[in-house]
């Protein structure tokens, strides 16, 4: 059996066994409780509603009762260090703007070419998945508080667990008339969904893992043009499509428990992926748990992270028009508690940030001008 090598990406050597780290299984490390059967707790996300004073919607905004008055907006979570590095000078909610910095570009690269480095040896050294097999029951590798990225498709809801994405990072899907890619970069904590038809004109691309990183973040490649695409920079940084933006789509990230309570008819990626991996184990553990080790950003970044928050604090970010804005989870928690709704405006668009931090859920919706949303507290 070919050895699976973590030497460059994980810093823990090579082995025939994917379960190298010896860590416990886990996703976001949240715990809002469940009964002994794993059933959703009474205060599950499925019970949350938002209201404009007249109409009421389920908190994820994508159920049957959702209407055109509450439109999901594309955004994503990331570690604070990564958000600040990729978005210098941008606005933050209830905090100082991200420290300004200039990022140089070159004729052949959208970023300094010498700052693109190999994280693992060669294209698809971390193997992407294409149209994986889904199951309707909870697979053995998945715990209630593990994290998933959820999408409601024309064929029903689907869950893409972090446990799978730690080891594959890219999942290419075609469901009905939709073609999208789910991506996760464990080093930057960033999970995004992209429209596969918006990368290369006239093509439905198949994305893969280039083996390269920029500022510790995943660089994807497409087989159609062989261009390189920076996940968090949201554009091509090398190749025939240099400078073209990536077509980001909404995705709902939360615990498996929360997604399942919202969508009991969901399917989820099964354990039979065609690859030998231990999907109960989080592999990024050099020096402890990478997710909580604030001193470890894998490589030194350029620019350096803004120091006003801890490196591994979580932030939810949105790009609308010409403006990007970040919402640091600890800031939301301090002002609203674990669950709430924040009414805001980005580049002239009224938005509502709906969150249940105890279930690792933050999402943005466009709201009608002059209409503010709030959580329903009594029904």
C-alpha positions as CSV (number, residue, x, y, z in Angstrom):
1,X,0.0,0.0,0.0
2,X,1.3,3.4,-0.9
3,X,2.3,5.5,2.1
4,X,0.2,8.6,2.6
5,X,2.5,11.5,3.2
6,X,1.9,14.4,5.6
7,X,5.5,15.6,5.7
8,X,4.9,19.1,4.3
9,X,1.3,19.8,5.1
10,X,1.0,18.4,8.6
11,X,4.6,18.3,9.8
12,X,4.2,14.8,11.2
13,X,6.0,12.5,8.7
14,X,4.8,9.7,6.4
15,X,3.0,6.5,7.3
16,X,0.9,3.8,5.8
17,X,-1.8,4.7,8.3
18,X,-3.9,7.9,7.9
19,X,-4.6,7.9,11.7
20,X,-1.3,9.5,12.6
21,X,-2.2,12.2,15.0
22,X,-3.6,10.1,17.8
23,X,-6.2,12.8,18.5
24,X,-9.7,12.3,19.6
25,X,-12.4,12.7,17.0
26,X,-14.2,16.0,16.9
27,X,-15.4,18.9,14.9
28,X,-16.0,22.4,16.3
29,X,-15.8,21.4,19.9
30,X,-19.2,22.7,20.6
31,X,-21.7,21.0,22.9
32,X,-25.3,22.1,23.2
33,X,-26.4,18.7,24.4
34,X,-28.4,15.7,23.2
35,X,-30.1,12.8,24.9
36,X,-28.7,9.3,25.1
37,X,-30.1,8.4,21.7
38,X,-28.5,11.4,19.9
39,X,-31.8,13.1,19.3
40,X,-31.8,16.8,18.9
41,X,-32.2,18.9,22.1
42,X,-35.4,20.9,22.7
43,X,-33.6,24.2,21.9
44,X,-32.3,22.9,18.6
45,X,-31.7,25.3,15.7
46,X,-34.8,23.8,14.0
47,X,-36.8,25.6,16.7
48,X,-35.3,29.0,16.0
49,X,-37.4,31.5,13.9
50,X,-36.7,35.0,12.7
51,X,-39.4,37.6,12.2
52,X,-39.9,41.0,10.6
53,X,-42.9,41.6,12.8
54,X,-45.3,40.2,10.2
55,X,-43.8,37.1,8.7
56,X,-41.7,34.4,10.3
57,X,-39.1,32.1,8.8
58,X,-37.1,29.2,10.0
59,X,-33.6,30.2,11.0
60,X,-31.8,28.7,8.0
61,X,-34.0,30.6,5.6
62,X,-34.1,27.7,3.1
63,X,-37.1,25.8,4.3
64,X,-40.5,25.8,2.5
65,X,-41.7,28.7,4.5
66,X,-38.9,31.0,3.3
67,X,-39.8,33.6,0.8
68,X,-38.2,36.2,-1.5
69,X,-38.2,38.5,1.5
70,X,-35.3,36.6,3.0
71,X,-32.6,35.8,0.5
72,X,-29.5,33.8,1.5
73,X,-26.2,35.6,0.9
74,X,-22.9,33.9,0.2
75,X,-20.3,34.2,3.0
76,X,-17.9,32.0,4.9
77,X,-16.3,31.4,8.3
78,X,-12.5,31.5,8.8
79,X,-9.9,31.8,11.4
80,X,-9.3,35.4,12.3
81,X,-5.6,35.3,11.3
82,X,-6.6,34.3,7.8
83,X,-9.5,36.7,7.4
84,X,-7.2,39.6,8.5
85,X,-4.4,38.5,6.1
86,X,-6.7,38.1,3.1
87,X,-8.8,41.2,3.8
88,X,-6.4,44.0,4.9
89,X,-8.1,47.4,5.4
90,X,-11.6,46.1,5.4
91,X,-14.4,46.8,7.8
92,X,-15.3,44.9,10.9
93,X,-18.5,45.0,12.9
94,X,-18.0,46.8,16.2
95,X,-14.2,46.8,16.0
96,X,-11.4,48.7,14.4
97,X,-10.9,48.0,10.6
98,X,-8.5,45.3,9.7
99,X,-5.0,46.7,9.7
100,X,-4.2,48.0,6.2
101,X,-1.5,46.4,4.1
102,X,-0.4,46.2,0.4
103,X,-0.3,42.9,-1.4
104,X,1.9,43.1,-4.4
105,X,1.1,41.3,-7.6
106,X,3.4,40.2,-10.5
107,X,2.8,39.8,-14.2
108,X,2.4,36.0,-13.9
109,X,0.9,35.9,-10.4
110,X,-1.9,37.8,-8.7
111,X,0.2,37.6,-5.5
112,X,4.0,37.5,-5.0
113,X,5.0,34.4,-6.9
114,X,7.7,33.4,-4.3
115,X,5.0,33.3,-1.6
116,X,3.1,30.5,-3.3
117,X,4.7,27.4,-1.8
118,X,4.2,23.6,-1.9
119,X,2.1,22.2,1.0
120,X,2.2,18.6,-0.4
121,X,3.9,17.0,-3.4
122,X,1.9,17.6,-6.5
123,X,-1.6,18.0,-7.8
124,X,-4.3,16.2,-5.9
125,X,-1.7,14.9,-3.4
126,X,-4.7,15.5,-1.1
127,X,-7.3,13.6,-3.3
128,X,-10.5,15.5,-4.1
129,X,-13.9,13.6,-4.3
130,X,-16.1,13.5,-7.3
131,X,-19.8,12.8,-6.7
132,X,-19.3,10.7,-3.6
133,X,-21.8,8.2,-2.2
134,X,-24.4,9.5,0.2
135,X,-26.2,7.7,2.9
136,X,-29.4,8.5,4.8
137,X,-28.3,7.3,8.3
138,X,-25.6,8.9,10.4
139,X,-22.3,7.2,9.5
140,X,-20.2,5.8,12.3
141,X,-17.4,8.4,11.8
142,X,-19.8,11.3,12.5
143,X,-20.6,12.7,16.0
144,X,-23.4,15.1,16.9
145,X,-21.0,18.0,17.4
146,X,-18.9,17.4,14.4
147,X,-19.3,20.2,11.8
148,X,-20.9,19.9,8.4
149,X,-21.5,22.2,5.4
150,X,-25.1,21.9,4.3
151,X,-26.7,22.5,0.9
152,X,-30.4,22.1,0.0
153,X,-30.4,20.9,-3.6
154,X,-33.2,20.1,-6.1
155,X,-32.9,16.5,-4.9
156,X,-33.0,17.4,-1.2
157,X,-30.6,18.4,1.6
158,X,-27.0,17.2,1.6
159,X,-24.3,17.4,4.3
160,X,-20.6,17.5,3.6
161,X,-18.8,16.8,6.9
162,X,-15.6,18.5,8.0
163,X,-14.4,15.0,8.9
164,X,-14.4,14.1,5.2
165,X,-13.1,17.5,4.1
166,X,-10.1,17.4,6.5
167,X,-8.7,14.6,4.2
168,X,-10.0,15.7,0.8
169,X,-10.6,19.5,0.9
170,X,-12.6,19.5,-2.4
171,X,-15.8,17.8,-3.3
172,X,-17.2,18.2,-6.9
173,X,-20.9,17.7,-7.3
174,X,-23.5,17.6,-10.0
175,X,-27.1,17.4,-8.6
176,X,-29.9,17.9,-11.0
177,X,-29.2,21.1,-13.0
178,X,-26.7,22.3,-10.3
179,X,-22.9,21.9,-10.5
180,X,-21.0,23.1,-7.5
181,X,-17.9,22.4,-5.4
182,X,-17.6,22.3,-1.6
183,X,-14.2,23.2,-0.3
184,X,-12.6,23.3,3.2
185,X,-9.1,24.5,4.0
186,X,-8.3,23.2,7.5
187,X,-5.3,25.5,7.9
188,X,-7.4,28.6,7.6
189,X,-10.7,27.2,8.9
190,X,-12.5,28.4,5.8
191,X,-15.3,26.4,4.1
192,X,-16.7,27.8,0.9
193,X,-19.1,26.6,-1.9
194,X,-18.5,27.5,-5.6
195,X,-20.5,27.4,-8.8
196,X,-18.4,25.1,-11.1
197,X,-19.9,26.8,-14.2
198,X,-18.5,30.2,-13.3
199,X,-14.7,29.6,-13.3
200,X,-14.0,29.2,-17.0
201,X,-16.3,30.5,-19.7
202,X,-18.3,27.8,-21.3
203,X,-16.9,25.1,-19.0
204,X,-18.1,23.1,-16.0
205,X,-14.8,22.8,-14.3
206,X,-13.6,19.9,-12.1
207,X,-11.6,21.4,-9.2
208,X,-8.8,19.7,-7.4
209,X,-6.1,20.4,-4.7
210,X,-3.1,21.9,-6.4
211,X,-0.7,21.0,-3.6
212,X,0.2,24.7,-3.2
213,X,-0.7,27.2,-0.5
214,X,-0.8,30.9,-0.3
215,X,-0.7,32.4,3.2
216,X,-1.5,28.9,4.5
217,X,-4.7,28.8,2.4
218,X,-5.8,26.2,-0.1
219,X,-5.0,26.8,-3.8
220,X,-7.3,24.9,-6.1
221,X,-6.7,24.1,-9.7
222,X,-9.1,23.3,-12.6
223,X,-8.5,20.6,-15.1
224,X,-10.0,22.6,-18.0
225,X,-7.6,25.6,-18.0
226,X,-5.1,24.4,-15.3
227,X,-5.4,27.8,-13.7
228,X,-4.7,28.2,-9.9
229,X,-7.5,29.6,-7.7
230,X,-7.0,30.9,-4.2
231,X,-9.9,29.8,-2.0
232,X,-9.9,32.8,0.3
233,X,-8.6,35.5,-2.1
234,X,-11.6,34.5,-4.3
235,X,-9.8,34.7,-7.6
236,X,-7.3,33.1,-9.9
237,X,-3.7,33.9,-8.9
238,X,-2.0,32.1,-11.8
239,X,-2.8,30.8,-15.3
240,X,-5.0,31.7,-18.3
241,X,-7.7,33.0,-16.0
242,X,-5.5,35.2,-13.8
243,X,-7.5,37.8,-11.9
244,X,-10.9,36.2,-12.7
245,X,-13.1,36.0,-9.5
246,X,-14.4,32.7,-8.1
247,X,-18.2,32.3,-8.2
248,X,-19.0,31.9,-4.5
249,X,-22.4,30.5,-3.4
250,X,-24.2,30.3,-0.1
251,X,-23.5,27.3,2.2
252,X,-24.8,26.6,5.7
253,X,-22.1,25.5,8.1
254,X,-23.1,24.1,11.5
255,X,-23.0,21.0,13.7
256,X,-24.3,17.7,12.4
257,X,-26.9,17.8,15.2
258,X,-28.2,21.2,14.1
259,X,-28.3,20.4,10.4
260,X,-30.1,17.1,11.1
261,X,-32.6,18.8,13.3
262,X,-33.3,21.3,10.4
263,X,-33.3,18.6,7.8
264,X,-34.2,15.2,9.1
265,X,-34.4,14.0,5.5
266,X,-30.8,14.9,4.8
267,X,-28.3,12.6,3.2
268,X,-24.6,12.7,4.2
269,X,-21.4,11.5,2.6
270,X,-20.8,7.9,3.5
271,X,-17.5,6.4,4.7
272,X,-16.8,4.5,1.5
273,X,-15.0,7.1,-0.4
274,X,-12.5,4.9,-2.3
275,X,-9.7,6.1,0.0
276,X,-8.3,4.6,3.2
277,X,-8.7,7.4,5.8
278,X,-9.8,7.5,9.4
279,X,-12.5,10.0,9.3
280,X,-12.9,10.1,13.0
281,X,-9.5,11.8,13.4
282,X,-8.5,15.4,12.9
283,X,-5.0,15.2,11.4
284,X,-3.7,18.8,11.9
285,X,-2.2,18.4,15.4
286,X,1.5,19.4,15.3
287,X,2.2,21.0,18.7
288,X,-1.3,20.2,19.9
289,X,-4.7,20.9,18.3
290,X,-4.1,23.3,15.4
291,X,-7.6,24.6,15.7
292,X,-6.9,26.1,19.1
293,X,-3.2,26.8,19.0
294,X,-3.0,30.6,18.5
295,X,0.7,30.5,18.0
296,X,0.5,28.3,14.9
297,X,-0.5,29.7,11.5
298,X,1.4,26.9,9.7
299,X,3.6,29.4,7.9
300,X,4.4,33.0,8.5
301,X,2.0,35.1,6.5
302,X,2.5,38.3,4.5
303,X,1.1,40.6,5.7
304,X,1.2,39.5,9.3
305,X,-2.1,38.9,11.0
306,X,-3.9,41.8,12.7
307,X,-3.3,41.4,16.4
308,X,-6.6,42.8,17.8
309,X,-8.1,39.2,18.0
310,X,-6.5,35.8,18.7
311,X,-5.4,34.0,15.6
312,X,-7.9,31.2,15.9
313,X,-10.9,33.3,16.8
314,X,-13.6,32.6,14.3
315,X,-15.0,35.3,12.0
316,X,-17.8,35.3,9.5
317,X,-17.1,37.3,6.4
318,X,-19.3,38.7,3.5
319,X,-18.4,40.2,0.2
320,X,-21.1,42.4,-1.4
321,X,-20.4,44.7,-4.3
322,X,-17.2,46.5,-3.6
323,X,-17.2,45.9,0.2
324,X,-16.1,43.1,2.4
325,X,-17.0,43.0,6.1
326,X,-16.2,40.6,8.9
327,X,-18.1,39.6,12.0
328,X,-15.9,38.2,14.8
329,X,-17.8,35.6,16.7
330,X,-16.6,36.8,20.1
331,X,-17.9,40.3,19.3
332,X,-21.3,38.9,18.4
333,X,-21.4,36.8,21.6
334,X,-20.4,39.7,23.8
335,X,-23.2,41.9,22.4
336,X,-26.0,39.4,21.8
337,X,-25.2,36.1,23.5
338,X,-24.9,32.8,21.8
339,X,-27.9,33.3,19.6
340,X,-29.2,36.4,17.9
341,X,-29.9,38.5,14.8
342,X,-27.8,41.5,13.8
343,X,-29.3,44.0,11.3
344,X,-26.6,45.7,9.2
345,X,-25.9,47.2,5.8
346,X,-23.1,46.3,3.4
347,X,-22.4,48.4,0.3
348,X,-26.0,49.7,0.4
349,X,-27.6,46.3,0.9
350,X,-29.6,45.7,4.1
351,X,-28.5,42.4,5.6
352,X,-29.3,40.3,8.7
353,X,-26.6,38.1,10.3
354,X,-28.4,35.2,12.0
355,X,-26.3,33.1,14.4
356,X,-26.5,30.2,16.8
357,X,-22.8,30.1,18.0
358,X,-23.5,27.2,20.3
359,X,-24.2,25.1,17.1
360,X,-21.4,26.8,15.1
361,X,-23.9,28.5,12.8
362,X,-23.6,32.0,11.3
363,X,-25.3,33.0,8.1
364,X,-26.2,36.2,6.2
365,X,-29.5,37.1,4.5
366,X,-30.6,40.1,2.5
367,X,-33.6,41.8,4.1
368,X,-36.1,44.3,2.8
369,X,-35.0,48.0,3.2
370,X,-36.4,49.5,6.3
371,X,-37.4,46.1,7.8
372,X,-35.4,44.8,10.7
373,X,-35.4,41.1,11.7
374,X,-35.2,39.6,15.2
375,X,-35.4,36.2,16.8
376,X,-38.8,34.9,17.8
377,X,-38.6,34.4,21.5
378,X,-42.2,33.2,22.2
379,X,-44.6,31.5,19.8
